[in-house]
Amino acid sequence: MIKITKEEVRKVAHLARLELNEDEINSHAKQLEKILEYVKQLEKIDTKDVSCTTRAIEVTNVFRKDEN
C-alpha cells in the first residue's frame, strides 16, 4: 500500500488554504492512501484498444437554418 505521511497532508492542506486538526489529517491521509491504491488498480487495466473520449455521453450540436 502507498503510504501518505502526515507532512504530505499538511503540505497539501497548506497549499489549499485548509486548516486541519490532527484527526482530520489522519483521516485524509488514510483516504488518500485508498484513492491512490484504487488508481494503482486502474493502471493495471489494458486500455490499448479503447479509444479516447472526453465525455461519457456523446454530445452533438444541432444547427438550424437561419431565417429572417
C-alpha positions as CSV (number, residue, x, y, z in Angstrom):
1,M,0.0,0.0,0.0
2,I,1.2,3.5,-0.8
3,K,2.0,5.4,2.4
4,I,0.9,9.1,2.7
5,T,2.6,10.9,5.5
6,K,1.0,13.5,7.8
7,E,3.6,16.0,6.5
8,E,2.3,15.5,2.9
9,V,-1.3,16.0,4.0
10,R,-0.2,19.2,5.9
11,K,1.6,20.5,2.8
12,V,-1.4,19.9,0.6
13,A,-3.7,21.4,3.2
14,H,-1.5,24.5,3.4
15,L,-1.4,24.9,-0.4
16,A,-5.2,24.6,-0.5
17,R,-5.5,27.0,2.4
18,L,-7.2,24.5,4.6
19,E,-6.9,24.3,8.4
20,L,-7.0,20.7,9.5
21,N,-6.7,19.3,13.0
22,E,-4.8,16.1,13.8
23,D,-7.9,13.8,13.4
24,E,-8.6,15.3,10.0
25,I,-5.0,15.0,8.9
26,N,-5.0,11.3,9.9
27,S,-8.4,10.7,8.2
28,H,-7.3,12.4,5.0
29,A,-4.0,10.5,4.9
30,K,-5.9,7.2,5.1
31,Q,-8.4,8.4,2.4
32,L,-5.7,9.5,0.1
33,E,-3.9,6.1,0.5
34,K,-7.1,4.3,-0.5
35,I,-7.6,6.6,-3.5
36,L,-4.0,6.1,-4.7
37,E,-4.4,2.3,-4.2
38,Y,-7.5,2.4,-6.4
39,V,-5.7,4.4,-9.1
40,K,-2.9,1.7,-8.9
41,Q,-5.5,-0.9,-9.6
42,L,-6.9,1.1,-12.6
43,E,-3.5,1.4,-14.1
44,K,-3.4,-2.4,-14.5
45,I,-6.3,-2.4,-16.9
46,D,-5.4,-2.9,-20.5
47,T,-6.8,0.1,-22.4
48,K,-4.7,0.0,-25.6
49,D,-7.7,-0.9,-27.8
50,V,-10.1,1.6,-26.2
51,S,-10.4,4.9,-28.0
52,C,-10.0,8.2,-26.1
53,T,-13.2,10.0,-25.0
54,T,-13.8,13.4,-23.5
55,R,-17.2,12.6,-22.0
56,A,-19.3,9.6,-21.2
57,I,-22.2,10.6,-23.4
58,E,-21.7,11.8,-26.9
59,V,-22.8,15.4,-27.4
60,T,-23.6,16.8,-30.8
61,N,-24.7,20.3,-31.7
62,V,-28.0,20.6,-33.6
63,F,-27.9,23.5,-36.0
64,R,-30.9,25.1,-37.7
65,K,-31.0,27.2,-40.8
66,D,-31.0,30.9,-40.1
67,E,-34.3,32.5,-41.1
68,N,-35.4,36.2,-41.2
